[in-house]
Amino acid sequence: MTKVRMLNDPYRSKQLKTFVARLGLADDSRLKWALLDRALTHSTYSSERNYEQLEFVGDAVIRLVAGEFLFEHLPDASEGELSAVRSILVSDRILSMIAECYGLDRYLNMAPSAANDITGEETRRAAAFEALLAALYLSTHDFSLIRPWLDTHLQIHSDAIRNDPAHQNYKGALQGLTQEYYQQLPEYRTREIGQVHGDRERFASEVWLQEKCWGSGRGQSKKAAEQVAAQFAYQAFQAEISMSKPA
């Protein structure tokens, strides 16, 4: 088993300090570095001290932070809308996108086998991000190390979600349409078309229904490719439904 590098390792210490600086946290005096180190350690690197338990705490932290943010910024929204927006804000896709803004992967200790598993990249990045939030919260038991940098992302994504009729969940929205109008579920035909790690068009996906392809897309993962294909299919279905309605 690989031995975990502790904070007396100058390289790891410098690495973590660089990451904290990228978050914009000028005052790191209250930060518990051991927790941060653990939050950025995958189970393939250490079976004993990794982010899995912190991820459990972080799941609750991000839901509370997102809930508090939405309560403050959307005072006129209904409980149903707040719940719908929050469910997408705390999804693996959004959390992974935010984590990628800070280059979280390059600070994550993990075995080469995990680093090369691109199909699980989004889930892994989101899990580490939740663990990061847990480490920051447990350092102070408040959100003072989280909200100064996270609020901007929550604002951007919540605005995009509210302005999108599908709430950026095109697979779910498409499923609702096809069930309503065709009483069928769409079929996703997804295949790997590239072998290069990090290729943002490694997977290609098509959406089929009633022997017709309604949309296609490419992405870095199967999930991403299917989401793009679903977006085009959803828009095509919306257009057809609009044209079929009487003037």
C-alpha positions as CSV (number, residue, x, y, z in Angstrom):
1,M,0.0,0.0,0.0
2,T,1.3,3.5,-0.8
3,K,2.3,5.5,2.2
4,V,0.4,8.7,2.6
5,R,2.6,11.8,2.5
6,M,2.0,13.9,5.6
7,L,2.2,17.6,5.9
8,N,5.8,17.6,6.8
9,D,6.4,16.7,3.2
10,P,7.5,20.1,1.7
11,Y,6.1,19.2,-1.7
12,R,2.7,18.3,-0.5
13,S,2.5,21.2,1.8
14,K,3.4,23.6,-1.0
15,Q,0.9,21.9,-3.3
16,L,-2.0,22.3,-0.8
17,K,-1.1,26.0,-0.2
18,T,-1.1,26.6,-3.9
19,F,-4.6,25.1,-4.1
20,V,-5.9,27.2,-1.2
21,A,-4.5,30.3,-2.9
22,R,-6.4,29.4,-6.1
23,L,-9.6,29.3,-4.0
24,G,-8.8,32.9,-3.0
25,L,-8.5,32.2,0.7
26,A,-6.0,34.8,1.8
27,D,-6.3,33.9,5.5
28,D,-5.6,30.1,5.9
29,S,-4.7,30.3,9.6
30,R,-7.8,28.5,10.7
31,L,-7.6,25.8,8.1
32,K,-6.9,22.2,9.3
33,W,-4.3,21.1,6.8
34,A,-4.5,17.4,7.7
35,L,-8.2,17.5,6.8
36,L,-7.5,19.2,3.5
37,D,-4.8,16.6,2.7
38,R,-7.3,13.8,3.4
39,A,-10.0,15.5,1.4
40,L,-7.7,15.4,-1.6
41,T,-6.6,11.8,-1.2
42,H,-8.4,9.0,-3.2
43,S,-8.9,5.5,-1.8
44,T,-6.5,4.0,-4.3
45,Y,-3.7,6.1,-2.8
46,S,-4.6,5.3,0.8
47,S,-7.1,2.8,2.0
48,E,-7.1,4.3,5.5
49,R,-6.9,8.1,5.1
50,N,-8.9,9.1,2.1
51,Y,-11.8,11.4,1.3
52,E,-14.7,8.9,1.6
53,Q,-15.9,9.8,5.1
54,L,-15.4,13.5,4.4
55,E,-17.5,13.1,1.3
56,F,-20.3,12.0,3.5
57,V,-20.1,15.2,5.5
58,G,-19.6,17.3,2.4
59,D,-22.8,16.0,0.9
60,A,-24.7,17.6,3.8
61,V,-22.5,20.8,3.6
62,I,-23.1,21.5,0.0
63,R,-26.9,21.0,0.3
64,L,-27.0,23.4,3.3
65,V,-24.8,26.0,1.6
66,A,-26.8,25.9,-1.6
67,G,-30.0,26.1,0.4
68,E,-28.9,29.1,2.3
69,F,-27.6,30.8,-0.8
70,L,-30.9,30.2,-2.7
71,F,-33.0,31.4,0.4
72,E,-31.0,34.6,0.4
73,H,-31.0,35.3,-3.4
74,L,-34.4,34.0,-4.4
75,P,-36.8,35.3,-1.7
76,D,-39.8,35.1,-4.0
77,A,-39.2,31.6,-5.3
78,S,-41.6,28.8,-4.2
79,E,-40.3,25.9,-2.2
80,G,-40.7,23.6,-5.2
81,E,-38.6,25.8,-7.4
82,L,-35.9,26.1,-4.7
83,S,-35.8,22.4,-4.3
84,A,-35.6,21.9,-8.1
85,V,-32.7,24.4,-8.5
86,R,-30.8,23.0,-5.5
87,S,-31.1,19.4,-6.8
88,I,-29.2,20.4,-9.9
89,L,-26.7,22.7,-8.1
90,V,-25.6,19.8,-5.9
91,S,-25.4,17.3,-8.8
92,D,-22.1,15.6,-9.7
93,R,-22.1,17.4,-13.0
94,I,-22.3,20.9,-11.5
95,L,-19.9,20.1,-8.6
96,S,-17.4,18.6,-11.1
97,M,-17.6,21.7,-13.3
98,I,-16.9,24.0,-10.3
99,A,-14.0,21.8,-9.1
100,E,-12.5,21.8,-12.6
101,C,-12.4,25.6,-12.5
102,Y,-9.8,25.3,-9.7
103,G,-7.9,22.4,-11.3
104,L,-8.8,20.1,-8.4
105,D,-7.5,17.0,-10.2
106,R,-3.9,18.1,-10.2
107,Y,-4.0,18.3,-6.4
108,L,-5.7,14.9,-5.9
109,N,-3.5,12.1,-4.7
110,M,-4.6,8.9,-6.5
111,A,-3.2,5.8,-8.1
112,P,-2.5,5.9,-11.9
113,S,-5.3,3.3,-12.4
114,A,-7.8,5.8,-11.0
115,A,-6.3,8.8,-12.9
116,N,-6.7,6.9,-16.1
117,D,-10.3,5.9,-15.5
118,I,-11.9,8.7,-17.5
119,T,-15.4,7.1,-17.3
120,G,-15.5,7.8,-13.5
121,E,-13.8,11.2,-13.7
122,E,-16.9,13.3,-13.1
123,T,-18.1,11.3,-10.1
124,R,-14.6,11.2,-8.6
125,R,-14.1,14.9,-9.0
126,A,-17.5,15.7,-7.5
127,A,-16.8,13.4,-4.5
128,A,-13.4,15.0,-3.8
129,F,-15.1,18.4,-4.1
130,E,-17.6,17.5,-1.5
131,A,-14.8,16.3,0.7
132,L,-13.0,19.6,0.2
133,L,-16.1,21.4,1.4
134,A,-16.3,19.2,4.5
135,A,-12.6,19.9,5.3
136,L,-13.2,23.6,5.1
137,Y,-16.4,23.4,7.2
138,L,-14.9,21.2,9.9
139,S,-12.0,23.6,10.2
140,T,-14.2,26.4,11.4
141,H,-17.7,24.9,11.8
142,D,-19.2,27.6,9.7
143,F,-19.1,28.6,6.0
144,S,-16.5,31.4,6.3
145,L,-14.0,29.4,4.2
146,I,-16.6,28.3,1.7
147,R,-19.0,31.0,0.7
148,P,-16.5,33.8,-0.2
149,W,-15.4,31.8,-3.3
150,L,-18.4,29.4,-3.9
151,D,-21.2,32.0,-4.0
152,T,-20.1,33.3,-7.4
153,H,-20.4,29.8,-8.9
154,L,-23.8,29.2,-7.2
155,Q,-25.0,32.5,-8.7
156,I,-23.8,31.7,-12.2
157,H,-25.3,28.2,-12.2
158,S,-28.5,29.0,-10.5
159,D,-29.2,31.8,-13.0
160,A,-28.5,29.4,-15.9
161,I,-30.7,26.7,-14.4
162,R,-33.7,29.1,-13.9
163,N,-33.4,30.5,-17.4
164,D,-33.4,27.0,-18.9
165,P,-36.8,25.4,-19.4
166,A,-35.3,21.9,-19.0
167,H,-33.4,23.0,-15.9
168,Q,-30.2,21.7,-17.6
169,N,-31.3,18.2,-17.0
170,Y,-32.0,17.3,-20.6
171,K,-32.1,13.6,-20.1
172,G,-34.9,14.0,-17.5
173,A,-36.8,16.6,-19.5
174,L,-36.6,14.5,-22.7
175,Q,-37.8,11.4,-20.8
176,G,-40.8,13.4,-19.6
177,L,-41.7,14.5,-23.2
178,T,-41.3,11.1,-24.8
179,Q,-43.4,9.4,-22.1
180,E,-46.1,12.1,-22.4
181,Y,-46.4,12.1,-26.2
182,Y,-45.2,8.6,-27.2
183,Q,-45.5,6.5,-24.0
184,Q,-41.9,5.3,-24.6
185,L,-38.4,6.0,-23.3
186,P,-35.7,7.2,-25.5
187,E,-32.8,4.9,-26.4
188,Y,-29.2,6.1,-26.0
189,R,-26.6,4.5,-28.4
190,T,-23.3,5.5,-26.9
191,R,-19.9,4.4,-28.0
192,E,-16.2,5.2,-27.3
193,I,-14.6,6.8,-30.4
194,G,-11.3,7.9,-28.9
195,Q,-8.6,6.5,-26.6
196,V,-6.8,9.6,-25.5
197,H,-7.1,10.5,-21.8
198,G,-8.7,13.9,-21.3
199,D,-10.2,14.0,-24.9
200,R,-13.4,16.0,-24.5
201,E,-15.0,14.2,-27.4
202,R,-14.0,10.7,-26.4
203,F,-17.6,9.4,-26.4
204,A,-20.3,9.8,-29.0
205,S,-24.0,9.3,-28.3
206,E,-27.2,9.2,-30.3
207,V,-30.8,9.4,-29.1
208,W,-33.3,7.1,-30.9
209,L,-37.0,6.8,-30.7
210,Q,-39.4,5.1,-33.1
211,E,-36.5,4.2,-35.4
212,K,-35.5,7.8,-35.7
213,C,-32.4,9.6,-34.4
214,W,-33.5,12.8,-32.7
215,G,-30.1,14.1,-31.6
216,S,-26.4,13.3,-31.3
217,G,-23.5,14.6,-29.2
218,R,-20.0,14.0,-28.0
219,G,-18.4,14.4,-24.6
220,Q,-15.5,13.5,-22.3
221,S,-17.6,10.8,-20.6
222,K,-20.6,8.7,-21.5
223,K,-22.8,10.9,-19.2
224,A,-21.6,14.1,-20.9
225,A,-22.1,12.7,-24.4
226,E,-25.6,11.5,-23.6
227,Q,-26.5,14.9,-22.0
228,V,-25.4,16.7,-25.1
229,A,-27.4,14.3,-27.4
230,A,-30.4,14.7,-25.1
231,Q,-30.3,18.5,-25.4
232,F,-30.5,18.4,-29.2
233,A,-33.2,15.7,-29.1
234,Y,-35.2,17.7,-26.5
235,Q,-35.0,20.8,-28.7
236,A,-36.1,18.7,-31.8
237,F,-39.0,17.3,-29.9
238,Q,-40.1,20.7,-28.7
239,A,-40.0,22.0,-32.2
240,E,-42.1,19.1,-33.5
241,I,-44.6,19.5,-30.8
242,S,-44.9,23.2,-31.5
243,M,-45.5,22.6,-35.2
244,S,-48.1,19.9,-34.6
245,K,-50.2,22.3,-32.4
246,P,-53.1,24.0,-34.2
247,A,-52.6,27.6,-35.0
